Amino acid sequence: MGSLGLTPQTDYFGKTKIHEPKKTSSNPVKQEPSGMPKNRGYRAEILAFTIGSGLLLIAFLFPPVKHEGHGSQQIAVQVGFLMWFGMTFVMAEIIRRVCLFSEEIFHLRTRYDGSISRVVLHVFNSRNSANFFTVIILLSLLFISSSDPMVMTEISSHWPTSFGLCGLYIIFISVVKLTENLVDCEVLLDDRVMAIGHGLAYSYYYGFLKIILPASENSQSLRDRASHFEFEEKIQLASKKMLILIPDTCFCTPSFQDMVPCGQIERVKTLEDVIICRAGMRGRPYSATVYLIQPEGSKAPVYVMMEMPSILFVLYEMNTIGHTNSKLTAFERTQQAQAFCRVLGRLLEDDPSCKDMYDIIYFKDQNANLAQMIYDHVQNTKQ
């Protein structure tokens, strides 16, 4: 597999620290472009807690005033209460999303390509316009039930209770997170766009990396097999980590050599295969391949193990040849690639058996030299 050219920069994602250029560390490396989003902070939660606490304080300081009602007024008041408190939760949800907006605006460039409209559409996600029509219906029913001034007076006197309910909703939903945050879940704008990147990351981790990286009953770890390769082939690897290349466009060519001038990347040999019985196949081999990297002008080649998740090509095809119900825009494809990168990083970081056996490199694969990027990466992070 191969990739287009790229322009790497660095950032943070997941929980794993990324190396800055020309620094070294023993921790797993994620070298990313400026387009790779940082972790979300806690601005939304802090703002939601502050607003929610303020609303609860108001409800505590200003108890509702009770009014007497008679006959048919009681029915109107009860209907009005129902509509009033229903509208309260709708408004609370709007406030919650304003809090989310306060966080997302800080990721305007890296997550939304600098588009304010995308931030608004993403945060105030209304796939079926349910919130809009709910407000219209509630306002209409409230107007009908408040045709008598006494009824409206009785209903509106309970505004402190509404503030209290609104505050509780905001705190428990935004801070305690009783329900999932649509923005955090990366569910994009439309029911047809699912969290595909998350699923692909789990598939790649359990279906390949979890097999190829750690030691098992029948095979050595990647580092041990790399040491055996160095001894047998008399070749010194620049790193005993697997470089996992994640292109921004998700485009994967049949071989790395196809994307660089002749001789700058050459396939050398695979390490000893990991052979297991899996998914109805006996003796199924899993391989890690060593490549020679020597960009133009370099004094000596470097040898690295690298891999590009071919499973990402699914996202590229959904963008280029996807049908109506599976079509991704370029923006949606990039968001899913970034989700893949973050989720994969978290899965690997949380697995002690994979420690120090991988580098994840997310890059914008356009108009740059793949060989030069990999060469600079291994030189800057060489142990």
WOJOLIN-V140583 format. One record per backbone hydrogen bond with DSSP energy under -0.5 kcal/mol. NH is the residue of the N-H (numbers start at 1). CO is the residue of the C=O. Records with the same first field share a line. If there is no record, write none. Layout:
NH: CO / CO
//
This chain:
2: 253
7: 364
11: 30
13: 16
16: 13
23: 20
29: 358
31: 360
32: 30
36: 33
37: 35
46: 42
47: 43
48: 44
49: 45
50: 46
51: 47
52: 48
53: 49
54: 50
55: 51
56: 52
57: 53
58: 54
59: 55
60: 56
61: 57
62: 58
65: 157
73: 70
74: 71
75: 71
76: 72
77: 73
78: 74
79: 75
80: 76
81: 77
82: 78
83: 79
84: 80
85: 81
86: 82
87: 83
88: 84
89: 85
90: 86
91: 87
92: 88
93: 89
94: 90
95: 91
96: 92
97: 93
98: 94
99: 95
100: 96
101: 97
102: 98
103: 99 / 100
104: 100
105: 101
106: 103
107: 104
108: 105
111: 107
112: 107 / 108
113: 109
114: 108
115: 112
116: 114
119: 115
120: 116
121: 117
122: 118
123: 119
124: 120
125: 122 / 123
129: 126
133: 129
134: 130
135: 131
136: 132
137: 133
138: 134
139: 135
140: 136
141: 137
142: 138
143: 139
144: 140
145: 141
146: 142
147: 144
149: 147
151: 148
152: 148
153: 149
154: 150
155: 151
156: 152
157: 153
158: 155
159: 156
162: 158
163: 159
164: 160
165: 161
166: 162
167: 163
168: 164
169: 165
170: 166
171: 167
172: 168
173: 169
174: 170
175: 170 / 171
176: 171
178: 172
182: 180
185: 181
186: 183
187: 182
188: 186 / 193
189: 187
190: 188
193: 190
194: 192
196: 194
199: 195
200: 196
201: 197
202: 198
203: 199
204: 200
205: 201
206: 202
207: 203
208: 204
209: 204
210: 205
211: 208
212: 208
213: 209
216: 219
222: 213
225: 221
226: 222
227: 223
228: 224
229: 225
230: 226
231: 227
232: 228
233: 229
234: 230
235: 230
237: 235
238: 303
239: 303
242: 357
243: 241 / 305
244: 242 / 359
245: 243 / 307
246: 361
247: 245
248: 363
250: 247
252: 250
253: 2
256: 1
258: 255
259: 256
260: 257
264: 261
266: 292
268: 290
269: 290
271: 288
274: 286
275: 273
276: 274 / 284
278: 276 / 281
281: 278
284: 276 / 281
286: 274
290: 269
291: 304
292: 266
293: 302
294: 264
298: 295
302: 293
304: 291
305: 241
306: 289 / 304
307: 243
309: 245
310: 308
312: 309
313: 310
314: 311
315: 312
316: 312
317: 313
318: 314
319: 315
320: 316
321: 317
322: 317
326: 323
327: 323 / 324
328: 318
333: 329
334: 330
335: 331
336: 332
337: 333
338: 334
339: 335
340: 336
341: 337
342: 338
343: 339
344: 340
345: 341
346: 342
347: 343
348: 344
349: 345
350: 346
351: 348
352: 350
354: 351
355: 352
357: 354
359: 242
360: 29
361: 244 / 359
362: 31 / 360
363: 246
365: 363
366: 364
370: 368
373: 369
374: 370
375: 371
376: 372
377: 373
378: 374
379: 375
380: 376
381: 377
382: 378
//
